[in-house]
């Protein structure tokens, strides 16, 4: 990718990240020193919040707080309860917004 030519030192090499800290794929990320990240959101196209709201939320939450993006865990069979609660809040707020629009 084009970011490798900027001369920044990598903190984390290109790796998958998940929406749920389990196995639900969010995309891929390369992290560089100095708070610069190259992030892809799998299957989103240019309308990321519209097509991938859960991945958008997970990405923005990690990026704003400076946390690591949730990692892929091949041994995980179910995401944590806190993730499931956050996802339900997002589903409820999306449904409410849709009802308001018409």
N, C-alpha and C positions, 0 to 999 in steps of 0.2 A: 504494500500500500504506500501511498505518497508520504505518509508521516515518517517513514523510516529514513527519508532523505532530508529531514529537517535538522538532524544533528543532535537531537535530544537523547539522553541516556534512558534506556528502558528500565522501569521498575519491575514490570511483569510482561513477559513475552505473550504474544497472541494466544488467547485461551478462550474456551467457552465460558459464558456466564448464564445463570438461570434466573428465571422470574421468581422461583420459590425456594431457592437454596437446596433443591433436591434434583429433579431431572427435567423440569419444564424449561426448555431452551429459550433463552432470551436473545442470544446472539453471541458475538465475540468481542473481546476487548484487548487492546494493548495499552498498558499504562506507562507513562513516561514521568521522569522526575520533574518536579515543578508544577504538579497538578494539571497535566495535559493528558487526556485520554483519547484514544481512537476507538469508538464504540460502534458496532453494528447492531441493529435490531432486526432479527430474522423475520423475513416476510412482511416488512412494514411498508416498503416503498417510501414515498415522500410525505405521506400523511400519517406519521407515526402515532400520534395520540388517537386518531380515528380508528386505525386498523389494529393497533396493538396497545390498548390502554393499560393492561397489566404490566407489560414490559416497559412501557413509558414510565409508569409509577415506580417500578423497581429501579430503573435506571436513574431517574431524577432523585429519588430518595437517597440512593448510594452516592451519587455525584455531589449533591448539595451538602450532605453530611460528611463527605470526604471518606466514606467507608469503602471497603472492597465490594465489588459487584458479587452477588451471590454465586458461589461456585457449584459446579456439577458434581454430584455425589453418586457414583455408580451403585452404591449399596443402599441408597435411600429408597424407601417404598412409599412414603407419604410425607408431604411437607409439614413443617411445624404448624402448630395451632395458630400462632401469631400471624403467619402468612395467610392462612385460610380466613381469619377474621378480617384482615386488611382487604383481601380480594372481595369478600362479601360486601364490605362498605363501598368499594368501587362499583360493584354490580348494582347495588341499590341506588347510588348517586347517578349512575348512567341511566338507569331506568327512569328515575325521577326527571332527569333532564329531557329524556325522550318524550315523556308524557307532557311536559310543559310546551314542547315545540309543536305538538299537534297530535 
